[in-house]
Amino acid sequence: MCGITGYFSDDPRARAALPLMTAALAHRGPDDDGFFFDGAVGLGFRRLSVIDIAGSHQPLVSVDGGIAVVFNGEIYNFRALRRELAAAGHVFVTQGDGEVLIHGWKAWGSRMLDRLTGMFAFALWDRDRRELFLARDHFGVKPLYYAWHDGALAFGSELKALRPFPGLPHAIDVDALALYLECQYIPAPRSIYRAIRKLPAGHWLSVKDGALATGEFWRPSYAPKHEFPESIALEQLDARLARSVESMLVADVPLGAFVSGGVDSGVVAALATRISGRALDTFNLGFTGVDVGSEHAEADRVARHIGSRHHCLMLAPEEVLPALDRWVDVFDEPFGDQAALPTMLLAQFARREVTVVLTGEGADEVFGGYSNYSKRLREERLTRVLGARGSPFAWLARKLPPRLARDRILKAAAVPRSRRYATIPNIFDSLLRAEYFTPAFAAAAHARIADHAEAIYDTCDSPDYLDRLLDVDARLWLPDDLLAKVDRATMAFSLEARVPYLDHEFYGWCARLDPSLKVRGNERKHLLKSLASRYLPRDIVHREKQGFMMPLERWLAHELKDDMAHALGPQGLARRGLIRPEAIARLVAEHSVGRKNHAMRLWVLLILERWFARYEPDFELP
């Protein structure tokens, strides 16, 4: 796990900017740095040493000097690729995984991407072809930002790496702001700045002959469906998940696992323990008091069951708040997932013992773990009729006042099936923009999260509604919220997080399972829970999902009340021309006296203003 940055530019200032761009990523790679320059190209690297610690210094450069690579992440099948390439005559000079990118490029060009299994973001310079080639892994586990401006390309693992690049405009993308307020994150390819983009998961980018090109090299496929019985599916799931976990145990540094007390992380930790044949270090964050649900007792039960060396950090909820001071440095564009706070503290705690952790992210999107899915399946039986073509109800629903029309069933019936499911958080509903947004902001912001979801829904190759819901979340919510949260929270403390459920071959196999093996009525993750019964106590397997939920309602009414009043007041967000000042005042007043719980709305506004104060203090919408 590392930080990469670089440029393709004739601007003479670019070379001097590269050390600053690279230094901005020092937290991602505290062990080493490196630079490569070749005419208009510069590559910068910060290293967190995980594999081949003594070797594999980056940038990696071919023996003939014709190819240079900076690479963030892990190629889990690098040993198999190395054997194949060596048999074809390629000579390796390191023991690490990154060098397969150099020889793979020589052998297969961009089709090398079809052979890679792992989490990665890399940039490769081919001197002979005069081509700079970038790629991001299948699910976007590793981040990659880029800017293409005036014939120059700049890129980096995080947005902060692009700030020092000369001549880059910093105009705010108002559509990105609107999307953030709607769903607490900014979906790819947008970033908070119009000139800076995120390379979407499963995509590549190339600069050659003065032109930029991008393309997709992978997306999940849900067809054709497997035709074996459930008993065979269970055996194959066991073997395939074990294979994914085993591939992610390769490390020359201490490795552990996050354990929440639930099925997803528990199964991963149990398999890792069985495969490695040793006690694993496991980590959990628990809370004292009654304001926040805590799973530390369940995590301890899982740890004792699998025989791990368990480490639990117990905190009072108010002890989490100091992490908020680091928020806008860790997440350098607006990001409102409150679970990032405890994740940051857990990462800091785990880093004392290990350099790599396995996590359970992705299991809910693979196996249908959210209650939202079963609710949507039930509701679709009704909305399919109410919203059918020619139905007068759909027309009537579109005529209702926004406050009524935002009811989930009414809202779904009023739009095509492809727009009925957008993403999990719904903070400032797009139907209420006229109520909350200033006229100028409402007129300037056109993007809706449903636009992104609809594009994914329409390209899914399954006719099954559940498959399409899972695909929307796997390609929208998962990379841009969950994985962004885990990457930034762990890398802030130089901790590498690996996600066995998101091995793309494993996901592809699971995608072709019959949906009834995932969600059956109110039962979710059916097949995964059957597998979990082999490795975890029964009460752990069948307990309700919980997750990190901070006491935002109380914090914003008490501990953060003064901070919120300042941030959202006349000298803060209220002056920026985005949210109606009277709407802000109403939200604050109703929440403060306990009349209504506006915690999530106030939280995303607080985070937004903290971001403005840190990075763009003079911003006001014209």
Order of alpha helices (4+ residues) and beta strands (2+ residues): beta-alpha-beta-beta-beta-beta-alpha-alpha-beta-beta-beta-beta-alpha-beta-beta-beta-alpha-beta-alpha-beta-alpha-beta-alpha-alpha-beta-alpha-alpha-alpha-alpha-alpha-alpha-alpha-alpha-alpha-alpha-beta-alpha-beta-beta-alpha-alpha-alpha-alpha-alpha-alpha
